[in-house]
Every structure is written in structure tokens, then in C-alpha cells.
């Protein structure tokens, strides 16, 4: 499955620079019959579909990404499968973001996690994401210590790198 996750990242990277038309007109929502809607989650689902890792199952294992057009529903589905984590920028922590993971984002000025992106690169305390529907396009955004001042804060890590849970204790999680 590692190659499919890499395909997912490559497909997302190839989309950087794509711009929507007026009124949220975009190929990602259109692909799923839901054009003219906010499309950050549809972008992720489209990339996953192209890479062969999109599922309509509520019980999705890594690296499969559940289909939904909603950030909050995506987070709920990952939580149901114990794949939602509190991110840590400590490289020794199992909750350290890895390429291919998803992150929910609380945009600057917002009171909730209403945006979602794909972890593309991680280097020390810096996370680079690829996000759809940010300034009406697909862009790379760099977060330092989980914050990008002009965009928002990473709040939740949604793991696609197959965590192996050895117990219910968070300290016992390993990747």
C-alpha cells in the first residue's frame, strides 16, 4: 500500500496551481456530482480516487480514505476507526505527521476545524501541506509548529500511515 500512498501524494502535487471557476466551480466536486460546493474534502477524495485508495466504507483501514465532502465528517470517520490523533512536532512521538496523512485545520479567524489538507512534507517542526480550496485554488502551505499565520492552525492528524495500536493507552501507539 505504500506505493498507493505515494501515488496519492504525487497526484495531489500535480494539482498544485489548479484554480476554481466562479462560485466554487471545480472538477473535484463535479467528479462526485457535487459541484459549486466548498471543495477541500472533495479535492482529497478525488486524489484518493485517482490513486485507488478511496472507499465508501465507514470502517476504512489505512491507507484508505473514506468518501465525504465534509471536513467534520472525515474527522468523524477517522475517529470511528481510531485514526484521529493529536499532532505532535516531536519526531520521537508516534503522532508526528507523516507524508500522506491528512490534517484538519482551523482557519485564521474561524472557531472550528473547517478545512482539511494532505501532509506532503515534514522537516523537523515544519509541515508542508497540499490543500484544495485555499484562496480558490490548490496550494502548498507551510506550517511551523502547526501554525501558518496567514492561513490557520493544524488541529487534528488523520493517519493514513497505518498505526498499529497495541493497547487503548495513547502512549502505546506505534507506527
Secondary structure, 3 states (H helix, E strand, C coil): CHHHHHHHHHHHHHCCCCECCHHHCCHHHHHCCCCCCCCHHHHHHHHHHHHCCEECCCCCCCCCEECCCCHHHHHHHHHHCCCEECCECCCCCCCECCCCCEEEEEECCCCCCCEEEEEEEEECCEEEEEEEEECCEEEEEEEECCEECCCEEEEEEECCCCCEECCCCHHHEEC
